Amino acid sequence: MKPDTIVLIHGFWVTPRSWEHWITHYEAKGFTVLAPAYPGFEVEVEALNADPTPIEQVTVPQIIESLETLIGGLETPPILIGHSAGGVFTQILLDHGYGAAGVAINSAPTEGVKVIPLSQIKATFPVLKNPANRHKAVGFTYEQWKYAFTNTFPEDEARATYERYHIPASGNIFWGSALANIHPGKDDNWVNYHNEDRKPLLFIAGEKDNLMPPSIQRSNAKHYKSDTVTEVIEYPGRAHLMPAEKGWEEIADRALEWALEHS
């Protein structure tokens, strides 16, 4: 029995609003589509920009627990599609036995992926330049957003996405993931790369993504040592904010077709 539900998992600096086009696209194909917010993020973008307290307080275990509660309550395992940090959460959920198949779009890396491209250092510098940001919600200026998220977008579209989607990100979570590879023991973004029971996983990489470049996606995929299907597709000329980039329908359809084929 093929999945009839799709769960869309957003990343940092955005909310479920960033999936708005994909929700209607998949619903028109007859799927039930869920785009859950992180705990405390259930309000609008404007409210989170006005009061980022929920962003400062949220933790990765809280996010995973809320997603597992949602997915565990479904009658059949759904297709999981995550963008950016949502790609990490998709990998963790698959590792924990949730979902029928997973797609990670321009995913942040799971623990052990040590590739750090120069463009990523520049894109994340606003958060990591100051250790005090570990206890704050850290936003992007428009210029920082354009470099990290929409560097291939026309100016008017880049600015429109900033105004519609941008919120601050959790400095605490971002610093934690940045330090994961030098901490002893397992961090919040750890997965078992040898898990033979994990469902199939597709990485979709954007060639022009400055925040999570294709080298990160390829390295992340190579870390998986189980026999479960793990593939990488790279799209030329694509930036980080693929769910809102012109031509997003092609990405959405490819992700869905792959997930259905492998679930």
Beta strands, then each sheet from edge to edge (+ up, - down):
strand 1: 5-9
strand 2: 32-34
strand 3: 79-83
strand 4: 101-105
strand 5: 137-138
strand 6: 169-170
strand 7: 201-206
strand 8: 230-235
sheet 1: 2+ 1+ 3+ 4+ 7+ 8+
sheet 2: 5+ 6-
end
